[in-house]
Structures are given as C-alpha cells and as structure tokens.
Amino acid sequence: MPMSRKVYQIIRVRLPSPTRIEETKHLDDMTEERHFLYDKEKRDAISAANVKIRAEVKKLCANFVGLLVAKPANIERIAKMVSEASARLKAIDAALDAKLCTIAVDIGDKTKGEEYEAMAQALEGQMLGEFLERLEAVAQKEKVPEASRLALLRLCDAMKEWNVLDDQDIDEKIEKYRLQFEHGVIKPVLADIKKEFASLKSEGAYVDL
C-alpha cells in the first residue's frame, strides 16, 4: 500500500516598504541626508495596509521556526486576501502592490518521519502557547465574560486552521478544549495546559516560535 504523503505550503507575502528612500545626499564624512519616496500620509497608509494583510494571512497559517505554513486548501483564500490588499495599496499609489509567493514542501508519510514529528511538536507548542496566553488573562476574572468565552471558541477555530498537518492528536486536543470552553470551564483547562506545555519543553520537543 503506498504511503499517504503530506504536502504543505510555505507562504510569503511581498509587501512594499513605506520608508523607501528616493534619494540620499552625502553631505560630509559624518552626515547623509535621506529623502523618502512617499510623504508621511502615504507612509502611514502603506504601514496600515501592510499590518492588515499580515494579520489576515497569519490567521490561516502556522508559524514554523519563522516560516508561515498553510494548508493547501487555504491557498485560494490567502491569494484572494493578498489580491484585495494589492488593490488597497494601489489606491494609495498606483506603483504599489502585494504579491503572494508559495513553495510546496513534501514532508513524506503523513503519520511518521522526522520532519513530520518536528512540525507536529512545533505546532503543538504554538497551540499550547496561544491557549496559555488567553487563558491566563481570562482566569483572573471571577466570572468568565461571555465575550471571553466566545473568543476562546474562535481561538479553537483558529487553531484548527493552524494545524496544517491535520494531525489527529492535535485536533482531538482542540476539540477537548472547545467542549470545556462551551461550558465555561477555564481554570482546570489552564492547569492542564500548563502541565502539557512544561512537559513538551522538558522533553526537548518544543520549538520556540
């Protein structure tokens, strides 16, 4: 029986620099005078557009040792986001645009292999870290606000998107957390995640993202 191979997509979005230099004047051995290509209003608008598209794309990607990685099924959605971002940039200046670059990487057998294990461990570390950050803030409240509970459920949806390997163990953990969040259970989940996170790090499996 042939192996079930897993392919994921490395994502890079090329965006314009708001601080592009149009001209540099050498005044003396100690001094240079630089002139921006865009005025402050345009620089601020470009920066805002860049921040917006980065945030949108990151919602559909996992961060694996500095690389944005997405499920192949999400590439079309990401491409649409980048296209819309490009249109926003062109509205600022006709010469501006955003471009999506992707690289498909085959990590072999879906359920085994060094590369797969390394990525699964890194994804789990990222997932636990995200849950820890949110839960520690919510756990300080005497009663869980409904908005916080709903935000945690949305975080579960985001974690499913970040599970670019469709790893069954990771999905099962997310669903376990989701069920507890639906019933407003916070502190016991936080305690469990702290233990899992510490265990992952002590085993040397956690990859700092």
C-alpha positions as CSV (number, residue, x, y, z in Angstrom):
1,M,0.0,0.0,0.0
2,P,1.5,3.4,-1.0
3,M,2.3,5.8,1.9
4,S,0.0,8.8,2.5
5,R,2.2,11.7,1.9
6,K,1.7,15.2,3.3
7,V,2.4,18.4,1.4
8,Y,2.2,21.8,3.0
9,Q,2.7,25.3,1.6
10,I,5.2,27.8,2.8
11,I,3.8,31.3,2.4
12,R,5.5,34.6,1.8
13,V,3.7,37.9,1.1
14,R,5.8,40.5,-0.5
15,L,4.8,44.0,0.6
16,P,6.1,47.5,-0.2
17,S,8.3,49.3,2.3
18,P,6.6,52.6,3.5
19,T,10.1,54.0,4.1
20,R,11.6,53.5,0.7
21,I,14.3,56.1,0.0
22,E,14.1,58.1,-3.1
23,E,17.4,60.0,-2.8
24,T,20.4,60.0,-0.5
25,K,22.7,63.0,-0.3
26,H,26.2,62.7,1.0
27,L,26.8,65.9,2.9
28,D,30.2,65.1,4.5
29,D,32.0,62.1,6.1
30,M,29.7,62.2,9.1
31,T,26.4,63.1,7.5
32,E,23.9,61.8,5.0
33,E,20.5,63.3,4.1
34,R,17.8,60.9,3.0
35,H,14.6,61.7,1.3
36,F,11.6,59.3,1.5
37,L,9.8,58.4,-1.7
38,Y,6.4,58.8,0.0
39,D,5.1,61.6,2.2
40,K,4.0,60.9,5.8
41,E,0.4,60.4,4.9
42,K,1.2,57.7,2.3
43,R,3.8,56.1,4.6
44,D,1.2,55.7,7.3
45,A,-1.4,54.4,4.9
46,I,1.1,51.8,3.5
47,S,2.0,50.7,7.0
48,A,-1.6,50.3,8.0
49,A,-2.3,48.2,4.8
50,N,0.7,46.0,5.5
51,V,-0.4,45.4,9.1
52,K,-3.9,44.5,8.0
53,I,-2.8,41.8,5.4
54,R,-0.2,40.3,7.7
55,A,-2.8,39.8,10.4
56,E,-5.3,38.3,7.9
57,V,-2.8,35.8,6.5
58,K,-1.5,34.8,9.9
59,K,-4.9,33.7,10.9
60,L,-4.7,30.9,8.3
61,C,-1.1,30.0,8.8
62,A,1.1,28.3,11.4
63,N,4.5,29.7,12.3
64,F,7.1,27.0,12.0
65,V,10.6,28.3,13.0
66,G,9.9,31.6,11.3
67,L,8.1,30.3,8.2
68,L,4.4,30.8,7.6
69,V,2.9,27.5,6.7
70,A,-0.6,26.9,5.3
71,K,-2.9,24.1,4.3
72,P,-3.1,23.7,0.5
73,A,-6.8,24.1,0.9
74,N,-6.3,27.6,2.2
75,I,-4.1,28.9,-0.6
76,E,-7.0,30.2,-2.6
77,R,-8.4,32.2,0.4
78,I,-5.0,33.6,1.1
79,A,-4.5,34.5,-2.6
80,K,-7.8,36.4,-2.5
81,M,-6.7,38.3,0.6
82,V,-3.4,39.3,-1.0
83,S,-5.2,40.4,-4.2
84,E,-7.5,42.6,-2.1
85,A,-4.5,44.0,-0.2
86,S,-2.9,44.8,-3.5
87,A,-5.9,46.8,-4.6
88,R,-5.8,48.8,-1.3
89,L,-2.2,49.5,-1.9
90,K,-2.7,50.6,-5.5
91,A,-5.4,53.0,-4.2
92,I,-2.6,54.7,-2.2
93,D,-0.2,54.8,-5.1
94,A,-0.5,53.1,-8.5
95,A,3.0,51.7,-8.3
96,L,2.3,49.7,-5.1
97,D,1.1,46.1,-4.9
98,A,1.2,42.9,-2.8
99,K,2.4,39.6,-4.2
100,L,1.9,36.1,-2.8
101,C,4.8,33.6,-3.1
102,T,4.3,29.9,-2.2
103,I,6.5,26.9,-2.0
104,A,5.1,23.4,-1.8
105,V,7.1,21.1,0.6
106,D,6.5,17.3,0.8
107,I,7.3,16.0,4.3
108,G,6.7,12.4,3.4
109,D,4.5,9.9,5.2
110,K,1.6,11.6,6.9
111,T,1.9,9.7,10.2
112,K,5.7,9.2,10.6
113,G,9.1,10.6,9.8
114,E,11.4,13.1,11.5
115,E,10.2,16.1,9.6
116,Y,6.5,15.3,10.4
117,E,7.3,14.8,14.1
118,A,9.3,18.1,14.3
119,M,6.5,20.0,12.8
120,A,3.8,18.4,14.8
121,Q,5.7,19.2,18.0
122,A,6.2,22.8,17.0
123,L,2.5,23.2,16.1
124,E,1.5,21.7,19.5
125,G,3.9,24.1,21.2
126,Q,2.5,27.1,19.4
127,M,-1.1,25.9,20.1
128,L,-0.5,25.5,23.8
129,G,1.3,28.8,24.0
130,E,-1.6,30.6,22.4
131,F,-4.1,29.0,24.7
132,L,-1.9,29.8,27.8
133,E,-1.7,33.5,26.9
134,R,-5.5,33.8,26.5
135,L,-6.5,31.6,29.4
136,E,-4.2,33.3,32.0
137,A,-5.9,36.6,31.3
138,V,-9.4,35.1,31.5
139,A,-8.7,33.1,34.6
140,Q,-8.0,36.2,36.6
141,K,-11.7,37.2,36.4
142,E,-14.2,35.9,39.0
143,K,-16.7,35.1,36.3
144,V,-15.9,34.3,32.7
145,P,-17.4,37.0,30.5
146,E,-19.5,35.7,27.6
147,A,-17.3,37.7,25.2
148,S,-14.2,35.9,26.5
149,R,-15.8,32.5,26.2
150,L,-16.8,33.2,22.6
151,A,-13.3,34.5,21.9
152,L,-11.8,31.2,23.2
153,L,-14.2,29.2,20.9
154,R,-13.0,31.4,18.0
155,L,-9.4,30.6,19.1
156,C,-10.2,26.9,18.8
157,D,-11.3,27.5,15.2
158,A,-8.0,29.4,14.5
159,M,-6.0,26.5,16.0
160,K,-7.8,24.1,13.6
161,E,-6.6,26.3,10.7
162,W,-3.0,26.4,12.1
163,N,-3.0,22.6,12.3
164,V,-1.6,22.4,8.8
165,L,-0.7,18.8,9.2
166,D,-4.3,17.8,10.1
167,D,-2.7,15.9,12.9
168,Q,-5.4,13.9,14.6
169,D,-3.9,14.2,18.1
170,I,-3.8,18.0,17.9
171,D,-7.3,18.1,16.5
172,E,-8.6,15.9,19.4
173,K,-6.9,18.3,22.0
174,I,-8.5,21.3,20.3
175,E,-12.0,19.6,20.4
176,K,-11.4,18.7,24.1
177,Y,-10.7,22.3,24.9
178,R,-13.6,23.5,22.9
179,L,-16.1,21.3,24.8
180,Q,-14.8,22.7,28.1
181,F,-14.9,26.3,26.9
182,E,-18.5,25.8,25.7
183,H,-19.4,25.1,29.4
184,G,-17.3,28.0,30.7
185,V,-14.6,25.7,32.2
186,I,-11.4,27.8,32.3
187,K,-9.1,27.2,35.4
188,P,-8.9,23.4,35.1
189,V,-8.1,23.7,31.4
190,L,-5.4,26.3,32.2
191,A,-3.8,23.9,34.8
192,D,-3.8,21.0,32.3
193,I,-2.3,23.1,29.5
194,K,0.4,24.4,31.8
195,K,1.4,20.8,32.6
196,E,1.4,19.8,28.9
197,F,3.4,22.8,27.9
198,A,6.0,22.2,30.6
199,S,6.2,18.5,29.6
200,L,6.7,19.4,26.0
201,K,9.5,21.7,26.8
202,S,11.2,19.3,29.2
203,E,11.2,16.6,26.6
204,G,13.1,18.9,24.3
205,A,10.2,18.7,21.8
206,Y,9.1,22.3,22.0
207,V,10.3,24.5,19.2
208,D,10.4,28.2,20.2
209,L,8.3,30.0,17.6
